[in-house]
Amino acid sequence: MRAGIVLPGGTATEQLGQAISAEEAGWDGVFVWEAGYGVDAWSLLAAIAARTSRVRLGTMLTPLPWRRPWKVASQAATLDQLSGGRAILAVGLGAIGTGLPDTGEVTDIRGRAQRLDEAIDLIRSLWAGGTSYHGRHYQYECDRDDLSRAAEPVQDPIPIWVVGVWPRPKSLRRALRCDGIIPQYQLSDRAAGPDDARAAGPDDARAVRDWLTAHGAAPGLDMVAEGETPADPAAGAALVAPWAQAGCTWWLETRWEMPHDSPARMAELSGRIAAGPPTASQPGVS
């Protein structure tokens, strides 16, 4: 099981320093938030690529229906070249209630889902050297083969991780077309009522993995678990191990409380990064 740190905010310079520290402390991946307006995720990741040599790099996550897919394909391919094949593209529908600026973007779930599916197909096509795509929402034509060759990724292909909502089969099937799943859980306490959601646990992750396997998922499909762990290595490993045993291949350390960039929060994050990943001391888990 690999472990990544999600940088929740701060200036570009602060996040660059945190990413360098994360590699030095033994983390396997660094992921950054892609906001409507804020520090540009792809410029930041390019800078991190130039200052690191080992950690995997990606967004957490790209709201793909609100982006031009050919631009995202270009950004991820450029990052993959600069990093020597360390890019990961994490995508989802986009969250309406997390500070989305009012820019006229499509917000209905069906429209976003249709665009997400088409955008994944178009991005895959571009990375494979395709020059033509015609869908319901996206049209792409380019007769410049030299542009496709220049943007060829190092990885074949760059891994795409996509949000999949459990227990919604239609959402989960999208993950079968990709290289990884970022599970979101819609769970309720039946005794208390549908509005009382319970926290997801390793058993829920195991149910997702079992569903994916039963429906033909590739054995190497990544699955993400996320949350907060203490800096103590043994305590962190004990919290993460059940998720690994349930079939998760990545642990993402996340700290989303607002404000992201308060001095106390930034100091806490820097201390957690320096302590290293929670997977380092897990016996029998890799």
PyMOL commands that set and color helices and strands:
alter all, ss='L'
color gray80, all
select helices_A, chain A and resi 12-24+41-51+64-66+69-83+109-127+145-150+169-176+202-214+233-245+263-275
alter helices_A, ss='H'
color red, helices_A
select strands_A, chain A and resi 2-7+29-32+56-59+62-63+87-92+132-134+139-141+160-166+180-185+222-227+250-253
alter strands_A, ss='S'
color yellow, strands_A
deselect
rebuild
show_as cartoon
